[in-house]
Amino acid sequence: MCYAIYMNEGGEYGLKFKPELMLYVIKLPCAIALHLVLYPQIDQGLRLMKFANNSPDSFVTHGSYIAFLLGFIGMLTAVVAETVNIYLLSN
């Protein structure tokens, strides 16, 4: 990122952010590509959770709870990864 040194009226120096268009032109496609890569993982976790809720008789005893938790953890890790990466791209 680009910063510029400036002096205010009181004679004090400081840093001022100087936004560049090219920086945003690069970050926007990166954020879109990141979402397109992580979305199938989120969808897979949600589908597993739905299957575990709708078909508990397809599993062994308490197996539907384990399958639901595995789907939830998979979905949650993908959402956290997307949140962290979007945060890093925005700074």
DANOR-V202073 format. One record per pair of residues at least 24 apart in sequence whose C-alpha atoms are under 7 Angstrom apart, sorted by the first residue. I is the first residue (numbers start at 1). GAP is how many residues later the second one is. D is the distance in whole Angstrom. If there is no record, write none. Layout:
i=I gap=GAP d=D
i=I gap=GAP d=D
This chain:
i=27 gap=62 d=6
i=31 gap=55 d=6
i=35 gap=47 d=7
i=38 gap=40 d=6
i=41 gap=34 d=7
i=41 gap=37 d=6
i=42 gap=33 d=5
i=42 gap=36 d=6
i=45 gap=26 d=4
i=45 gap=27 d=6
i=45 gap=29 d=6
i=45 gap=30 d=5
i=46 gap=25 d=6
i=46 gap=29 d=7
